[in-house]
Amino acid sequence: MDLYQKYPIRLRINEQDREFDVESWVTLLDLLRERAGLTGTKKGCDHGQCGACTVLVDGKRVNSCLTLAVMQNGHEVTTIEGMAKGNELHPLQQAFIEQDAFQCGYCTPGQICSAAGLIAEGQARCRDDVRELMSGNLCRCGAYPQIARAVIQVMGIEEPDTKKEGFTTGAVLT
């Protein structure tokens, strides 16, 4: 067997048909970044533990570092670059801006793609569901509350009012 044998694959990436010749060991992440020139999808841990590489395959969330490109032959892939339509941001992208749901921004593409998949799945009913279902996407900056608010905003879920009357910060008096 020739280790460097290439296999022809066809993908629909961000609504464009693309063809590639790839070795059997090339991940979808590496194909997207190195061969398709779509560097918005980030390589974080390269072990499927951080979610920075999350893309949508046929509308479902996938860690692109864990799937081989040849396995996706004939499928539709949406990356962060494919979320906006022309000059109009995707509602999740706009909500991330409005809710300040990013700091360094490294995890943001994976977070947004994961959130789009989460919304399509239709299983989140409240903030806690969103937090649980997004738990595969890590943010080293700790912007989790803002990320959850952005997703909730797009989903139209009402957040419970957790503010307590009369609560103040400062020294505790006994």
Buried (B, 14 or more C-beta within 10 A) or exposed (E): EEEEEEBEBEBBBBEEEBEBEBBBEBBBBBBBBEBBEBBBBBBBEBEBEBBBBBBBBEEEBBBBBBBBBBEBBEBBBBBBBBBEEEEEBBBBBBBBEEBEBBBEEBBBBBBBBBBBBBBEEEEBEBBEBBBEBBEBBBBEEEBBEBBBBBBBBBBEBEEEEEEEEEEEEEEEEE
